[in-house]
């Protein structure tokens, strides 16, 4: 089957056809490092990690680039507060290094893989200057009193990504006092140095680059003038990504063929953001909920293009889902280990059908909600096999192994481990054995033994919840 991706540029699903056969080039806008990363940052990083995983699962080689903005107004403001009195360029470097390290540690804790390349803006200043010079030579940009602006009137079809007309965008806009641009929509490529701010030399005087230019320069330098996928949050469509297109095309480059944008994490209908104060850091989430799989299943339960609302109820549902899958995998593993057989196949078509449905979901614009549902269908089939008395042990063992392997294979693509981080695996096995012993006692109507097991687990900090899908346990 072919992989179909919703292209934000054309606003429709399109068959993915890479520039080079079985090779994918991806550029994703990364963090601006000025504070601790929150779970909203995790969603975008996780989504594109899953996209990369699936391409690799299908046999593609992938070159994945994610940039780091390490000089910016927010970083400068943070440097002034955290390192008051220190030379500002050095302070900015310390702030960006500190919070990039926090970002890396958070991603590692969540089990989100690093990109293949992670260029920093400050390492590309000289190449940005050359790119801007090239734009001026092409008549797409102009210098003005130490600043350099992109001339929006020279852009072809400006607004095509955000589906806006220049007329509508210009409505109500004014050139702000102190700006030297010709048109209100013109945007800064180079900013004249302000007193005490970090700056670099250029033909127009000391200054620093505008935000938009860094991605055009880094993507073309690493991936070439034309590459397969450009990704980022939906909030970057305008003006950031729109301006990237204008810059790159203004320099005569073809740029990205497919644009992917993930929806935002919201709380009460508002974007999760530090500026709004409605955010939860990744560290605080893990301190409270312990298991990275819970956050990931929460993300996977919605399509990547949709906004997802963070609520306690949604996180609890994700936690229950993780627990259900983990308990099945453990039970299936125990059965297989106790009923070892040389039988290689169960002869069932169930596993092939499940794998096909999983791939069908992922190839339909990475529909992880459906892919996750397929995993639960596999768990349901496995639980039915576990409780069935009409299947000979060798066949049941083969089927459970096939189902478990299929679930784990799909889970790996989705970045899931189903291993609880704060409870050792051996302890989990002991708890699960006691839960099954309680169920066996209930089946035999030995309710005193069942209640004694439950009370014993409660003393160990383990709570059993009886649900329509069977018993589930959680550590308090």
C-alpha positions, -999 to +999 in steps of 0.1 A: +000+000+000+010+036-005+013+061+023-010+090+021-003+123+039-024+154+044-004+182+027-012+215+044+000+233+013-026+217-010-051+210+018-057+174+007-044+139+013-017+130-013+002+098-020+037+102-006+062+100-034+097+108-021+122+126-042+146+097-039+131+062-039+128+046-004+145+077+012+128+104+032+141+138+040+123+156+069+128+190+085+109+198+116+108+231+136+123+224+170+124+242+203+133+277+213+153+270+244+145+295+271+126+274+297+118+239+309+100+219+282+063+212+288+041+184+275+029+206+246+064+205+233+064+167+237+034+163+214+051+177+183+084+159+190+066+126+196+044+129+165+073+133+141+092+106+159+063+082+152+063+094+115+099+086+112+094+052+130+067+042+105+088+051+075+116+030+088+092+002+096+082+002+059+119+000+048+126+037+041+159+053+051+152+086+068+172+118+073+155+137+100+166+173+109+151+193+138+165+228+145+172+246+177+166+283+181+193+294+205+191+332+201+158+349+204+140+377+223+127+353+249+162+338+254+177+373+257+150+383+283+157+351+303+194+357+302+190+392+316+169+378+345+189+347+353+224+362+347+220+398+356+253+417+354+270+390+332+281+397+297+250+392+277+263+370+248+278+346+273+246+347+294+224+339+263+247+310+255+244+297+291+206+300+290+202+282+257+226+254+267+209+249+300+174+246+286+185+226+255+200+201+280+167+201+299+149+194+266+172+166+257+168+150+291+130+153+289+129+137+254+152+109+266+131+102+297+100+100+274+118+076+251+116+100+221+145+095+198+169+123+188+168+136+153+196+127+130+208+162+129+201+191+153+215+224+139+216+255+162+208+289+148+240+305+162+261+280+142+245+292+110+249+330+113+275+333+085+253+312+061+223+333+070+241+364+060+250+349+027+214+338+021+202+373+029+227+388+005+214+364-022+179+376-015+189+412-019+207+404-052+175+388-064+155+419-055+134+400-029+149+419+001+162+454+009+184+470+036+171+499+056+192+516+083+210+485+095+179+462+092+171+440+062+135+431+053+119+407+029+098+425+003+065+408+005+054+423-028+081+402-045+068+369-032+048+347-056+014+336-042+022+348-007-004+333+017-008+300-002+001+279+028-022+297+053-048+302+026-049+340+030-048+368+005-024+397+009-053+421+009-069+405+040-035+402+058-028+439+052-062+450+066-056+468+098-018+464+098+004+494+102+042+499+101+052+504+138+072+534+148+109+527+146+106+501+119+121+509+085+102+486+063+082+496+033+051+475+039+034+464+071+037+427+059+074+429+052+094+409+078+128+411+092+157+390+079+183+409+098+178+430+129+201+459+137+220+454+170+205+469+201+226+481+229+238+453+252+222+426+230+242+398+214+252+406+178+272+394+148+289+413+120+273+417+086+274+439+055+246+460+070+263+464+104+262+444+136+230+426+143+213+392+145+190+372+122+153+373+122+135+341+133+122+329+099+155+330+081+171+303+102+149+274+090+152+283+053+190+284+056+195+252+077+170+231+058+185+239+024+221+236+036+215+201+051+187+186+029+191+206-003+170+231-021+142+205-024+132+180+003+103+157+011+086+169+043+085+200+065+068+197+098+058+217+128+029+228+150-002+243+133+005+276+151+036+279+129+017+280+096+015+318+097+037+337+097+067+314+103+062+287+076+046+311+052+076+333+054+100+304+050+083+296+017+086+332+006+123+334+015+133+301-001+113+307-033+126+343-034+161+328-035+151+306-064+148+274-043+119+248-046+118+240-009+095+214+008+071+193-012+048+182+017+039+202+048+027+184+079+013+203+109+003+188+142-026+201+163-019+218+196-023+206+232-050+226+248-064+231+283-099+243+285-098+253+248-066+274+252-032+265+237-008+252+264+018+279+266+042+294+291+030+329+282-005+318+294+008+300+325-014+270+317+013+245+312+026+213+328+063+205+324+074+171+312+093+166+345+061+174+366+040+151+345+063+122+350+066+130+387+028+126+390+020+099+365+054+080+364+049+062+330+058+079+297+035+054+279+005+071+295+013+105+279+021+088+246-012+068+245-030+101+254-014+117+223-020+087+201-057+085+209-063+116+188-053+123+152-021+143+150-038+171+131-065+175+158-062+196+189-061+174+220-076+186+254-055+177+285-078+166+313-074+143+343-101+121+328-082+117+295-050+109+313-068+083+336-083+067+305-048+065+289-034+050+321-061+023+321-054+016+284-017+011+291-024-011+321-048-033+301-022-039+273+006-045+298-014-071+318-023-090+287+013-091+274+025-104+308-002-130+310+005-141+274+042-143+281+036-164+312+014-188+293+039-191+264+068-197+288+049-225+306+036-241+274+068-240+253+062-256+220+081-261+188+050-251+169+060-221+148+025-210+137-009-211+151-024-214+116-047-184+124-053-156+100-060-132+130-025-119+133-021-112+096-054-093+096-044-073+126-011-064+111-027-054+079-053-032+097-025-015+117-006-006+085-038+005+068-044+030+096-009+043+096-008+047+059-040+068+060-022+100+072-007+083+103-041+076+119-027+066+153-061+066+170-072+038+146-038+021+149-042+021+187-077+006+184-062-022+163-038-030+192-068-033+215-085-056+190-054-078+193-055-077+231-092-087+230-084-116+207-056-126+230-077-124+262-103-146+245-077-171+236-063-171+272-097-178+287-108-203+260-107-240+270-112-253+235-077-246+221-049-271+226-020-255+246+005-257+217-018-239+193-028-214+220+008-208+229+017-201+192-013-178+188-004-158+220+032-155+209+022-142+174-003-117+190+022-105+215+049-101+189+025-082+167+014-059+195+050-052+205+060-046+169+032-021+165+040-006+199+076-001+189+065+019+158+042+040+181+071+046+206+055+025+234+072+000+257+044-011+281+070-013+308+062+008+339+092+028+348+087+030+386+079-007+393+106-033+385+095-059+360+099-088+385+076-070+409+051-065+382+051-102+375+046-110+412+016-086+414+001-099+382+004-135+395-014-125+427-042-108+406-046-140+386-047-160+418-074-138+431-094-143+399-090-181+402-102-180+438-133-159+427-140-184+399-139-212+425-161-191+448-134-190+475-142-154+483-123-153+516-091-162+497-099-136+470-105-109+496-073-118+515-053-115+483-068-081+476-061-069+511-026-081+510-020-062+477-035-031+492-009-033+521+017-033+494+002-002+478-015-020+449-052-013+442-073-038+422-102-024+401-128-049+388-140-037+353-161-052+325-128-061+308-115-079+338-094-069+368-069-040+365-044-030+391-025+002+398+002+012+422-007+039+447 
